[in-house]
Amino acid sequence: MGESSAVIFANSVLGARTNRTSIGVDIASAIVGRVPEYGLLLSKNRKGNILIKLNFEPKNLFEYGTLGYVIGKLCGGKIPVIKNLPEYTNVNQLKVLGASMATKGGISIFHAVGITLEARTKEEAFQNSKPEFEYIVTREDIKNSIIELNTAKNKKVDAIAIGCPHSSIEEIKKLVTLLNKKKINKNMNFCIFTSERTIELAKKMGFFNIIKSSDAKIFSGSCLICQSTKLWGWKSVATNSAKYALTLPLKPNELDVYYTSLDECIDLALR
């Protein structure tokens, strides 16, 4: 598996085993049918190091993404074990949580007690060892992190970017519900990034035509991070993605980011 969001998802949610290596190593491994036996391919290296206790419940994808940023900042280079994540946490929420964790902290695996496959209990996640540190994450940490991730001076943005990591069909459905068959402001660039498979599903379920008729643009096979937005004249972007909020201010994009919920992104698009 290549790409940081895919690596942490594979290790944590799927229970697969992969290391965070360069694309060159991945291609070479595919050609020869072999990988170096080290790192997270070995059980002993998958045990948790840091205990993260939550004293609140994340409400939506936006808060899960922000929580991932908080944990990445606290546990960079370590393996977090998260306690008190809601039992109803779903695959989409785990995907977004891991993506921002990987981007901020370079983390390749996390455990959520009672949720992820190698953490049926706290003891299993730590492989019966004691955590090196314990942190309690509060809703105040979430509020402060939203402020940290905002680099835009105001809500005047050139574009809105959704889908980092790529939007799932459930996220597309929520977006379509919020659009409510309305038109995007003609001066706003509204970009949705997803996979070809999700676009196929969106077409079958009637979502694709609603998105197109709203004048939003939907892309597959790429990501805004890979685009030369400077050539487009953009200076600021609104997004609900913590990963975008972390990466778009960096070179080559150097965009200001207004980091906010999907609901407000849609509101900005329709104004």
N, C-alpha and C positions, 0 to 999 in steps of 0.2 A: 504493500500500500504506500502510495506517495502523497505528499501534501499534508501539512500539519493538522488540519481539521479532520482529514480522513484517518490519519494515524491514531489520533486520540480516540476517535469514534470506534475504530476497529478494535483497539486494545480494551477499551472500557466498556462499550455497549455490546459489541458483538462477541467479545471474549476470544477474538482472534489474537495472533501474536505477530507483531511487526515492530521494527525500529524506525526511528525518524532519521532517514539517511538522504543523501542527495539523489536527484533523479538519475544521475549517471550510474550510481550503484544499483538502483532499482532496475534499470535497463539491462545492465550486465548480469544481474541475478536472474532476470527473465530469460536471457539468452542461454545461460549455462544450466539453469534449473537448480541453482544452489544459492544459499545465502550464508554469510558468516554467522556462526553460532555464538551469539553474545547478546548482552543487553536484555531487552524485554522478551526475547525468545526463551529466556531461562526463568523458571518459576521463582527462584530466589530473588531475582531482581525486580519482581512485580509487587512486592509487599509495600504497604503504605509506610510513609515516614512521618507525616503531619496529620493531626486530627483537627478537622474543621467542624465546629458545632454551630448550627444555625439556631437563632432564637426567634425566627420569623419564617413565614412561608412565602416563597416567591409567587407572585400573582399571575405573571404572564411571561411570554418569550423574552420581552424586553428586560424584565428583572432577572430571568435566568442568565441572559447574556451578560448583564452587569455583574451578577454574582460570580460568573466565570472570571471576569476581570479582577474582582477583589481577591479571589482565591489564587489566581495566577501571580498577583502582586505579592501575596503572602508566602507562596510556596514555590517560587521559581527554582527549577532544577530538582525539586522533590516530588514525591507522590502523595497527593492529598487523599485522605479518607473523610468523606462528608457524612456527618450524622445529622438526622432530623430533616433530611430532604423529604418532601411529601411522598407518601406511598403511591399516589396517583401520577407522579412525574412520568411523562411519556417520552418516546424516542425523540421527537422533535425538540423537546426541552433539553434533553441530555445532549443532543447534537450541538445546540447553540451554546450551552454551558461549556462543553469541551472546547469548542472553537475559540472562544475568547480566552479561556484558560491557557490553551496552547500558544496563542498569539502573544499574550502578556507575559507568561511565565515559562515558555518553552517546555511545557509539560506534555508528556506523551501517553500518560495513563492516569486515571483517577478511579477511585472506588466510592460508591454511594451505598451506605449500609442498608441492606434490605431491598436494594433495587438492582445494582449491577451484579454480573454473574460471579465475580470472585469476592463478593462481599456480603454473603448471606448473613454474616455476623461481623461485628467490629473485630473480633479475635481472628476471624478468617482473613479479613482485609489486611491486618497487620502481621499475619502468619505467626500469631501468638507472641509477638514481641511488643514492646512499649513504644508509643509515639515519641519522637524527638521533641516535639512542641505541640501545644494545643492552642487554638485560637477560637474565639467566639465572634461570629459575624452577625452584625445587627442591621436593621433596616437603615440606620443612620449611615452605615458604611456604604449601602447602596446609593443613598441620596448624595453623599460626598463624591462617590465615584462617577455619577452622572455629571456632576459639575466638572470633575477632572477631565472627562472625555470630551467635553464641549470646548472646541477651539474657536467657533464662530462668534463674532461680536453681537450678532442679532439673528433673527429668523429669516432674513432676506437671503435666500439661497438660489443658486442657478439650476439645481437639479435635486432630485430625490432618488436614492439608490436603495433597493430592497434585494435581499438574497445573497448574503455572505455569512455562513455557507449557503449554498443554493436553496431556494425556497422549495419546500415540500408541497404536495398537492393540498394538504390541510391549510398551509399558510396561504396558498393561492386562493382557496375558498374564502378564508377570512378577509383577504384583501378585496376580493370581488364583492363580498357582502358590504364592506365599508365604502367601496366606490358607489354602490347602489345605482349603477347605470348612468352615472353623471360623467360629464366631460372634464378632463384635466385642463387647467388653465393653459391657454395657448402659448404663454411665455415660459412655461415650466417643462423641463425635461424630466420625465418620470420613467425610470429604468428598473426593470425586474429581471433578475438573473436566476436561472434555474437549469435543470437538465433536460435533454431532449425527451427522455421518457416521461417526465412530468408534463411537458408541453403536450405530448400525445394524450395523456390522461385528461389534461385541461380541455383539450379539443372535444374529447368524448363526453365530458361532463358539462359542456356548454360554457365553461369559464373563459376560454381563450377568446372567443368572439366578443365577450363583454369587455375584456381588457383592451382588445384592439379598438373597439368602438369608443372607448373612453379616451383614446389617443395616448395611452401609456404604451411603452415599448417593452417587449419581452424578448430576452436573449437566452441562448443556450450555448454551452461549450466554453464559456469564458467567464471573466469576472472583472469588475471595474478596476481592481488593483492592477490588472494587466494592461489597461488602456492608457493612451497618451492624452489624458484629460487637459493638459496644458494647451495642447493644440486646438482644443475645442473652445478655449476661452473661459472655461469654468473657473470660478474662484472658491465657491463654497457649495457644500452638499449636505442635505438632511438625510439621516439614515437611522434605522432602528437596530443596526448591527454594531455590536461592540468591536468586532473584528475590523470592520470598515473604519470605525471611529479611531482605532489604534493605528491603522496603516495608511489611510488616505492623506493625513498631514505630512507623511514622509515622502522622500523622493521616490519615483519621478513625479508623483501626482501633486504633492504640496498643496492640498486643498484644505480649507477650513471646514470643520464638521459641526453641524448642529445635530447632536445625538439625542433622540427622543423616541417615543413609542410609535408603533405602526399607525395607531389612530390619529396622532398629530401629523404624521407624515402625509396621510391621506387628506387631512384637513388643509394642510399647506398646499397640496397639489390642486385642490378644488377651489381655492380662494381666487 
